[in-house]
Each structure stands twice: as structure tokens, then as C-alpha cells.
Amino acid sequence: MTIVILTRGKCGITKGISTYLISMATADLLVIVFSVILTTLGFKYFPVSFLFYTAVCSFHIIMGYAAIDCSVWLTIAFTIDRFVAICCHNLKARYCSARTAASVITIVWSVSILRNIPFYYKYQSLGTWGGVPWGCGIRPEFFILPGWLAFFWIHQLLNPLIPYLLILLFNALTIRHIVLANRARRGLRSPSNRDQRGDAEMVNRRKSIILLFVVSGSFILLWMTKVSVFLLMEITNVHLFRSYDHPVMIADISGTMLFYLSSCTNTALYALTQSKFREELKRALKYPFTLIRECTPTSK
């Protein structure tokens, strides 16, 4: 629904921002499909099905990894785009455009898929079923070969450690710029015109700033547990626990749940922060068939 509403272009945001939000919503949808529905729920409720063929389960596992990477790095790309728009006015006209957004999104999707292809060879069959390799078990060499260990660490650095630090960095720089800019503007304006609500430029920028902080803030909060548990395991060099009741295991599973949840929250966040998106969402819920008909191309 979010993808359809944003595609219609009636939410009062620029085409560049809309392009990023549509791509992020698409990536989030694929995370839900591949990582939650096919992998987590599929393996649990349909243990004896085509989903467990080795080729099939290896494919949707790597697509789940790729979708998570896309979701994370598109959030970074959106944060950088808004940082440039707010803090780097000389680059704004050249960088913050729909064309640049499309190029960045294409690069993110391509790199995310390519860099996760090795995960296809991480798994081996657990046996055969009807003469077809069945099951996805992790190869023992994944834990001991230097090449696999290096790949694992590069994967962990690229998602979520470096993205998490980049989100914190660019949001801190953006907040610092806004604070300094507001101080300068208050100093330049006359005492009779200090009501910020009447400042047209501030009103126009507020939506973009709120959207940026809500999206990136949600990412920071929902990924915090997973990042913290990962750092704790690596610092203490303890990765195996005897029971799922261990506090670290509970925190790790909760962190996984929360970062999957981060793929489901953006629609609610847009509705809370963007008035025109709320209007379009209400209209879509009230007249769903009208919305579908408007989004379907018709031939003359």
C-alpha cells in the first residue's frame, strides 16, 4: 500500500525523496517475504515442502540477506541525500534529484545482490528427497576456512556496523548544522519577526527534517539491540550458549525480531509525520478499488 500511495506522487514530497521511499518500501517488503514468510515461517510450519529443496532454500536465504542489505543501505542513502539537501547547498541542485536517486538505488541493489551470492555456497544438503537434494545445513568449513571467516567479518562490517555508525554520524552532523543555522537566523531577524511559525523557509524544511529523523531514528532504535549483542559476543568471544533461556540468547533473538520489525514500521511512521500521506492512506482504505483503478494504465 505504501508503494502504491507513494507511486501516485500526491504526498507533497519531491520526486527524489519519493524515489528513495518507494525503493525502501520495496526492500522492506522483500525482507518480509524472503526472511520472515519463506524462511522463518516456511521452515517452521511447512518443514516438508519444496521450500526445503537445497537450491530453493539457499536462494531465498541469500535473497533475504540481499533484501536486508538493500533496506539498510537505502536508509543510509536517504540519510546522505537529506544531509546534502540540508547542509550542503552547493551540491543540493546537482545531487538531490530523482536521476541521482535512481542511480544510487540501482547501485545499492546491484551490490547488495552480488555481495551476497557467496552465501549460496554456505549451505549443503542434509540428504535427498525423491532424488532431489533436500535441506540447508551450514557447511563445517564455513567456521574454519580463512576465506569464509574473512567473508563473514566483511559481511558484519557492511551490515550493520558501518551503516549504524554512518547513520549516527550524518544525523549528528545534520543536527549540528540545524542548531547553528537556527541561531544564525534568529540573530539576523528583527525582534518583531521572531515567531518561527511565520518563517516560510523553516516551514518548508520542517517536513523533510522530521521525515529524516523519524526514519533514521527508527533504524537506530530497532537495530540497537542486535548491534549491541554482536559487539558483546565478539568482545567476550562467546558465541554458543547452552540454553535459549540465557540472557544473551534472549537479547539476540529479540534483536533479530526488532530489526525485522524495522521493515514493517515505515508506513506507520509516514502516516504519523506526513499529513498528505495520511490523507492518501485514508482514501486508499476507504476506496481501495478506486486507487487500484487509478494506478492501472489504460489504453486508449
Secondary structure, DSSP 8 states (H G I E B T S, - for coil): -HHHHHHTT-SS--HHHHHHHHHHHHHHHHHIIIIIIIIIIHHHH-SSSGGGBHHHHHHHHHHHHHHHHHHHHHHHHHHHHHHHHHH-HHHHHHHSSHHHHHHHHHHHHHHHHHHHGGGGGGEE-SEEETTEEE--EE-GGGGT-HHHHHHHHHHHIIIIIHHHHHHHHHHHHHHHHHHHHHHHHHHHS-GGG--GGG-HHHHHHHHHHHHHHHHHHHHHHHHHHHHHHHHHHHHHT----S-TTSHHHHHHHHHHHHHHHTTTSHHHHHHHH-HHHHHHHHHHHH-HHHHHHHHS----
